[in-house]
Amino acid sequence: MEVSIESNWKIKLNDEFEKPYFKELVKFVKKEYATTECFPKASNIFNAFDLSPFDKTKVIIIGQDPYHGYGQAHGLCFSVQPQVKVPPSLVNIFKEIKEDIGKPIPKTGNLERWAEQGVLMLNATLTVRAGQAGSHQKKGWEKFTDAVIQKLSDGKEGLVFLLWGGPAKKKGAKVDTSKHLVLTCGHPSPLAANRGHWFGNRHFSKTNEYLLSHGKEPIEW
């Protein structure tokens, strides 16, 4: 099946694209985009993969759904387009980065700069109807993104998986911890963060320490 995605990922995922569930998923997504407003725009559905090729991926952040508000989602979990107000969860991510490594809080919530350094920002579900959170769940995306995580776990060494919140922890449960670093904590949403499940996790410095210890460039958060 012909899918427009970065060439390294295309090779790695080609067997997945040929499976019946994925063909059904494509039919569903095409119909949704043709009949309702959906996010992100079609050309950005695989943006996370296009910006962070398989061979260059060092860190994986797992999210859930794309943002369902107008103009927010652009294919990277937690990231928003440059002119959009920074969402609360991302505000808390930036606050933790400042506390952890002293980096000032940026004015924009666009995280493409992370992706270009090898941070794969992977939502469990890659599309959503406008204003309807979870509307494209259980249509096949979760199976596809499980396969992505498995290929990274099996095919590479020395990766860092950042699993924030219950759904992300379940999603990354099969990552081989003998080959990779898995860091877990609560979700950065205000609800979890204000209960003490987010702040102080130091995931950003821990990630860079691990990458350096494996001869890899740290992430400029």
C-alpha positions as CSV (number, residue, x, y, z in Angstrom):
1,M,0.0,0.0,0.0
2,E,1.3,3.4,-0.9
3,V,1.8,5.6,2.2
4,S,3.6,9.0,2.0
5,I,6.1,8.8,4.9
6,E,9.8,9.3,5.4
7,S,11.8,6.7,3.4
8,N,13.5,4.9,6.4
9,W,10.2,4.5,8.1
10,K,8.6,3.4,4.9
11,I,11.0,0.4,4.7
12,K,10.6,-0.4,8.4
13,L,6.8,-0.2,8.3
14,N,6.0,-1.6,4.9
15,D,4.8,-4.9,6.2
16,E,2.4,-3.0,8.5
17,F,1.0,-1.0,5.6
18,E,0.1,-4.2,3.8
19,K,-2.0,-5.7,6.6
20,P,-5.8,-5.8,6.4
21,Y,-6.3,-3.7,9.5
22,F,-4.2,-0.9,8.1
23,K,-6.0,-0.9,4.8
24,E,-9.3,-0.6,6.7
25,L,-7.9,2.2,8.8
26,V,-6.9,4.1,5.6
27,K,-10.4,3.7,4.2
28,F,-11.9,5.1,7.5
29,V,-9.5,8.0,7.7
30,K,-10.0,9.0,4.0
31,K,-13.8,8.9,4.5
32,E,-13.5,11.0,7.7
33,Y,-11.3,13.6,6.1
34,A,-13.7,13.8,3.1
35,T,-16.9,14.2,5.2
36,T,-15.9,16.0,8.4
37,E,-13.2,18.4,9.6
38,C,-10.3,16.4,11.1
39,F,-6.9,17.2,12.6
40,P,-4.1,17.4,11.9
41,K,-4.3,18.3,8.2
42,A,-3.7,15.2,6.0
43,S,-0.2,16.2,5.0
44,N,0.8,16.3,8.7
45,I,-0.6,12.9,9.8
46,F,2.9,11.3,9.6
47,N,4.8,14.5,10.6
48,A,6.5,12.9,13.6
49,F,8.0,10.2,11.4
50,D,9.0,12.7,8.6
51,L,10.9,14.9,11.1
52,S,12.5,12.1,13.1
53,P,13.6,9.3,10.7
54,F,14.0,5.8,12.2
55,D,17.8,5.9,12.0
56,K,18.0,9.2,13.8
57,T,15.4,8.6,16.5
58,K,16.9,8.7,20.0
59,V,14.0,9.6,22.3
60,I,10.3,8.6,22.1
61,I,7.6,10.6,23.8
62,I,4.2,8.9,23.7
63,G,1.0,10.9,23.7
64,Q,-2.6,9.9,23.2
65,D,-4.9,11.9,20.8
66,P,-4.0,14.8,18.6
67,Y,-5.3,18.1,19.8
68,H,-8.9,18.5,18.5
69,G,-9.0,22.3,18.6
70,Y,-8.7,24.4,15.4
71,G,-5.1,25.1,14.3
72,Q,-3.4,23.2,17.1
73,A,-2.3,19.8,16.0
74,H,0.4,19.3,13.4
75,G,1.4,15.6,13.9
76,L,3.6,15.8,17.0
77,C,2.3,14.9,20.5
78,F,2.1,17.8,22.9
79,S,3.3,20.2,20.2
80,V,1.2,23.0,18.7
81,Q,1.6,25.2,15.7
82,P,3.6,28.4,16.4
83,Q,0.8,31.0,16.7
84,V,-1.3,28.9,19.0
85,K,-1.6,29.4,22.8
86,V,0.6,26.9,24.6
87,P,-1.7,24.2,26.1
88,P,-1.6,23.6,29.9
89,S,0.2,20.2,29.7
90,L,2.9,21.8,27.6
91,V,3.2,24.7,30.0
92,N,4.0,22.2,32.7
93,I,6.5,20.4,30.5
94,F,8.3,23.7,30.0
95,K,8.2,24.5,33.7
96,E,9.8,21.1,34.5
97,I,12.5,21.7,31.9
98,K,13.3,25.1,33.4
99,E,13.5,23.5,36.9
100,D,15.5,20.5,35.7
101,I,18.1,22.1,33.4
102,G,17.5,25.8,33.7
103,K,16.3,26.4,30.1
104,P,14.0,29.5,29.8
105,I,10.4,28.8,29.0
106,P,9.9,29.4,25.2
107,K,7.3,31.7,23.7
108,T,6.0,29.1,21.3
109,G,4.7,25.5,21.8
110,N,6.1,24.3,18.5
111,L,8.4,21.3,19.3
112,E,9.7,20.7,15.8
113,R,13.1,21.6,17.1
114,W,13.0,18.5,19.3
115,A,11.8,16.3,16.5
116,E,14.7,17.4,14.3
117,Q,17.1,16.2,17.0
118,G,15.7,12.7,17.0
119,V,12.8,13.0,19.4
120,L,9.8,11.0,18.0
121,M,6.7,12.6,19.4
122,L,4.2,9.8,18.8
123,N,0.5,9.9,19.6
124,A,-1.2,6.6,20.1
125,T,-3.9,7.8,17.6
126,L,-2.7,9.9,14.7
127,T,-6.0,11.6,13.7
128,V,-9.1,13.1,15.4
129,R,-12.4,14.8,14.5
130,A,-12.5,18.5,15.2
131,G,-13.9,19.1,18.7
132,Q,-14.3,15.4,19.4
133,A,-11.6,13.9,21.6
134,G,-11.0,10.2,21.1
135,S,-13.2,10.1,18.0
136,H,-10.6,8.1,16.0
137,Q,-9.7,5.7,18.7
138,K,-10.1,1.9,18.2
139,K,-10.0,2.2,14.4
140,G,-6.5,0.7,14.0
141,W,-4.2,3.5,14.9
142,E,-3.3,2.0,18.2
143,K,-2.3,-1.3,16.6
144,F,-0.1,0.6,14.1
145,T,1.6,2.7,16.8
146,D,2.2,-0.4,18.9
147,A,4.0,-1.8,15.9
148,V,6.1,1.3,15.6
149,I,7.2,1.1,19.3
150,Q,8.0,-2.6,18.9
151,K,10.2,-2.0,15.9
152,L,12.1,0.7,17.7
153,S,12.5,-1.5,20.8
154,D,13.6,-4.5,18.8
155,G,15.6,-2.7,16.0
156,K,17.7,-0.2,18.0
157,E,19.7,0.1,21.2
158,G,20.1,2.9,23.7
159,L,16.8,4.7,23.2
160,V,15.0,6.7,25.9
161,F,11.2,6.2,26.2
162,L,9.3,8.9,28.1
163,L,6.0,7.5,29.3
164,W,3.9,10.1,31.0
165,G,0.6,8.9,32.5
166,G,-1.3,5.6,32.6
167,P,-2.1,5.2,28.9
168,A,1.5,5.9,27.9
169,K,2.9,3.5,30.5
170,K,0.6,0.7,29.1
171,K,1.6,1.7,25.5
172,G,5.3,1.2,26.3
173,A,5.0,-1.8,28.6
174,K,6.7,-4.1,26.1
175,V,9.8,-2.0,25.5
176,D,13.0,-4.0,26.2
177,T,14.4,-2.4,29.3
178,S,17.6,-4.4,29.0
179,K,18.4,-2.3,25.9
180,H,16.7,1.0,26.5
181,L,15.9,3.5,29.3
182,V,12.3,3.8,30.2
183,L,11.3,6.8,32.3
184,T,7.8,7.0,33.7
185,C,5.8,9.5,35.8
186,G,2.3,11.1,35.9
187,H,0.9,13.0,33.0
188,P,1.9,16.7,32.8
189,S,-1.7,17.8,32.7
190,P,-2.7,20.2,35.5
191,L,-4.9,17.6,37.2
192,A,-2.0,15.1,37.6
193,A,0.8,17.7,38.0
194,N,-1.0,19.5,40.8
195,R,-1.3,16.2,42.7
196,G,2.5,15.9,42.7
197,H,2.8,13.3,39.9
198,W,4.7,15.4,37.4
199,F,7.1,18.1,38.8
200,G,10.5,17.0,39.9
201,N,10.8,14.0,37.5
202,R,14.0,15.3,36.0
203,H,13.3,13.3,32.8
204,F,15.1,15.8,30.6
205,S,18.4,15.8,32.4
206,K,18.2,12.0,32.9
207,T,17.5,11.6,29.2
208,N,20.6,13.6,28.3
209,E,22.8,11.8,30.8
210,Y,21.8,8.5,29.3
211,L,22.3,9.6,25.7
212,L,25.8,10.9,26.6
213,S,26.7,7.7,28.4
214,H,25.8,5.9,25.1
215,G,27.9,8.1,22.9
216,K,24.9,10.1,21.5
217,E,24.4,13.8,21.3
218,P,22.1,15.2,24.1
219,I,18.8,16.9,23.2
220,E,18.8,20.7,23.3
221,W,15.4,20.9,25.1
